Amino acid sequence: MANFYETEKAVSEYLLFHYGTKADVLPFGGPEAALNYPARCVSECLDIHLLPAQARGLDLGCAVGRATFELARHCETVVGIDFSQRFVEVATVLREAGTMIFSFADEGELTRKATATLPPDIERERVTFLQGDAQTIPASIGQFDVVLMANLIDRLQNPMQCLIGIEPCIQAGGQLIITSPYTWLPEYTPKAHWLGGFLRNNQQVHTFDTLSEILLPRFELLSRKNLPFLIREHARKYQWSIAEATVWRKKS
Ligand SMILES: C[S@@+](CC[C@H](N)C(=O)[O-])C[C@H]1O[C@@H](n2cnc3c(N)ncnc32)[C@H](O)[C@@H]1O
C-alpha cells in the first residue's frame, strides 16, 4: 500500500490536527474537548514528578511533531522519529522557523490557509527529528526517561516487535506512554500481528490485555484513561475517536 503519511493530504490534515486553532478546526462548533490531542498526550499522561533533571524524551511516530515539542517543556532533549520522510521534513522546518503556512481542505477542491505556530515558551532547539522505523530502533540511540507512542501501535506492521524492541531504550523508572484508538486494519497490520479486536478460542482478545501481558513483567501500570481526539477531513466532516492512554513505568 502506498504510504498515506507521505502524501500532501496527510501533511495538511496532520498540521491542522497538531497546530490548528479552534476556529480553524471547528468553524461550526463541535467537541472542543477533543482539540489539542498531541499536547494532551503529554500534559494529561506524563508524570513530570518522576522525571530526573536533564531528562531525555522520545516520540515514536511523531508525525509533524507537536507532541515532540510538548515533551521539550519537561525534557532537556527530545528525539522525534517517524517513518514518513515528508512528516520529518515538515517537523524540521517547524523546528527551524517556529512557524509555517499551510493549506487545508474546506469543501471539495476549495482550501483555506492557516499558520502552524509553536508555543513561544517551548525551546525548539531541544528537539531533533529523524526518519526511522519504530520497530527497529538501534540500541545506539541510548536510553530515555519517557517514550511516547501516540496513535502508533495500530499503524505498525508488527506492534509487538516495537514494544519489545523499545524496552532496552527506556531507563529504569522511565515512562512509556501508549495512546491508541485500537483501530486495527489489515492494510497496516497483518491480522496475525493485531494485539486485540479478535476472538481466540472463542474468547474476546482486547488490546489492553495484550499490552498488559507484554509489558507487566518489566513495567508497572501507572494510569489508564480515555483521550478523545478529532481529525478534520473538511469543514463538515471529521474523524472523532477516543484513544485509550496507558502509562507504564519501567521497574528497576
Ligand atoms: C496515526 S499517525 C499518529 C501520528 C502522531 N503520533 C499523532 O498522534 O498525531 C501514525 C504515525 O506513525 C508513523 N509510522 C507508521 N509506521 C511507522 C514506523 N514503522 N516507524 C515510525 N513511524 C511510523 C506514520 O508515519 C504516522 O506519522
The ligand as an SDF file (V2000), in Angstrom:
LIG
                    3D

 27 29  0  0  0  0  0  0  0  0999 V2000
   -1.9100    7.7850   13.1340 C   0  0  0  0  0  0  0  0  0  0  0  0
   -0.4090    8.6550   12.8950 S   0  0  0  0  0  0  0  0  0  0  0  0
   -0.1170    9.3400   14.5200 C   0  0  0  0  0  0  0  0  0  0  0  0
    0.8760   10.4620   14.4960 C   0  0  0  0  0  0  0  0  0  0  0  0
    1.0740   11.2160   15.8060 C   0  0  0  0  0  0  0  0  0  0  0  0
    1.7390   10.4330   16.8110 N   0  0  0  0  0  0  0  0  0  0  0  0
   -0.2310   11.7180   16.3240 C   0  0  0  0  0  0  0  0  0  0  0  0
   -0.6850   11.2760   17.3970 O   0  0  0  0  0  0  0  0  0  0  0  0
   -0.8150   12.5790   15.6480 O   0  0  0  0  0  0  0  0  0  0  0  0
    0.7430    7.3150   12.7950 C   0  0  0  0  0  0  0  0  0  0  0  0
    2.1770    7.8040   12.5940 C   0  0  0  0  0  0  0  0  0  0  0  0
    3.0590    6.7050   12.6910 O   0  0  0  0  0  0  0  0  0  0  0  0
    4.0050    6.7970   11.6610 C   0  0  0  0  0  0  0  0  0  0  0  0
    4.5210    5.4500   11.4060 N   0  0  0  0  0  0  0  0  0  0  0  0
    3.8940    4.4120   10.7910 C   0  0  0  0  0  0  0  0  0  0  0  0
    4.7120    3.3310   10.7770 N   0  0  0  0  0  0  0  0  0  0  0  0
    5.8490    3.7040   11.4060 C   0  0  0  0  0  0  0  0  0  0  0  0
    7.0600    3.0380   11.7130 C   0  0  0  0  0  0  0  0  0  0  0  0
    7.2710    1.7590   11.3570 N   0  0  0  0  0  0  0  0  0  0  0  0
    8.0270    3.7280   12.3620 N   0  0  0  0  0  0  0  0  0  0  0  0
    7.8330    5.0170   12.7270 C   0  0  0  0  0  0  0  0  0  0  0  0
    6.7090    5.6990   12.4580 N   0  0  0  0  0  0  0  0  0  0  0  0
    5.7240    5.0520   11.8140 C   0  0  0  0  0  0  0  0  0  0  0  0
    3.2480    7.4000   10.4930 C   0  0  0  0  0  0  0  0  0  0  0  0
    4.0980    7.9460    9.5120 O   0  0  0  0  0  0  0  0  0  0  0  0
    2.4040    8.4320   11.2260 C   0  0  0  0  0  0  0  0  0  0  0  0
    3.0960    9.6320   11.3900 O   0  0  0  0  0  0  0  0  0  0  0  0
  1  2  1  0
  2  3  1  0
  2 10  1  0
  3  4  1  0
  4  5  1  0
  5  6  1  0
  5  7  1  0
  7  8  2  0
  7  9  1  0
 10 11  1  0
 11 12  1  0
 11 26  1  0
 12 13  1  0
 13 14  1  0
 13 24  1  0
 14 15  1  0
 14 23  1  0
 15 16  2  0
 16 17  1  0
 17 18  1  0
 17 23  2  0
 18 19  1  0
 18 20  2  0
 20 21  1  0
 21 22  2  0
 22 23  1  0
 24 25  1  0
 24 26  1  0
 26 27  1  0
M  CHG  2   2   1   9  -1
M  END
$$$$
